Amino acid sequence: MKILVAVKRVIDYNVQIRVKEDGTGIVTENVKMSTNPPDDNAIEEAVKIKETGKATEVVAITIGEEKAQETVRKALAVGADRGIHVKAEGIVEPLVVAKILQKIVDKEKPDLVFMGKQAIDDDCNQTGQMLAALLNWPQATFASKIGIKDKVLEVVREVDEGLETIEVVIPAIVTCDLRLNEPRYASLPNIMKAKKKPIEQLNASDLGVDTKSRIEQIKVEEPPKRKSGIKVANVAELVQKLKNEAKVI
């Protein structure tokens, strides 16, 4: 069984985001970048499945500028066997990513496609669902536990009401939740070994995918600053303010 894992390069989650002065976007120059956190869970789960003997190969793929290749290298350092880097400049929207992944799936013929449930930069939560529609494959989103029984996946997923257990037939798309596992750290020896693992480079234009943006970003601005709170003397005063001032009760 082959598992294809999509990973994305984003601003590190520890970095304080800054909006450009002209409101055209956020500052990315000289900012620490890393793998999208849920994508780390996707890679970890794929590698764990391979270690149990239920998968024979894990292929990591990323789509983006030249520096995005670092994300693939990290995946290789934690256990992926080889990588694919599809070069694309600028912002690559979820539908474009899904169409590129569709081309790669047609080429690689994986049994499973893993990815994070959503990216922490655009927060779209769309790519996995779009890819499932394009491929006409079953999907399991927000996976917090995955079990494999022959050609069937048993997936526990997080929903508003709690936990839901579903079964999907392989081949399938799975989007991974942060609670799925604890991603391992790449050791120095494995980082060095990863440099020798192959990364295939492709251009999005060569795959016949139109990368033109369909969404126009008009302006980016910081959220308004919250007003400072107040202290109340007792419960009666709190209820009065909630009723008459905040008008929430």
Buried (B, 14 or more C-beta within 10 A) or exposed (E): BBBBBBBBBBBEEEBEEEBEEEEEEEEBEEEEBBBBBBBBBBBBBBBBBBEEEEBEBBBBBBBBBEEBBBBBBBBBBBBBBBBBBBBBEEBBBBBBBBBBBBBBBEEBEBBBBBBBBBBBBBEBBBBBBBBBEBBEBBBBBBBBBBEBEEEEBBBBBBEEEEEBEBEBEBBBBBBBBBEBBEBBEBEEEBBEEBEEBEBBEBEBEEBEBEBEEEEEEEEEEEEEEEEEEEEEEEEEEEEEBEEEEEEEE
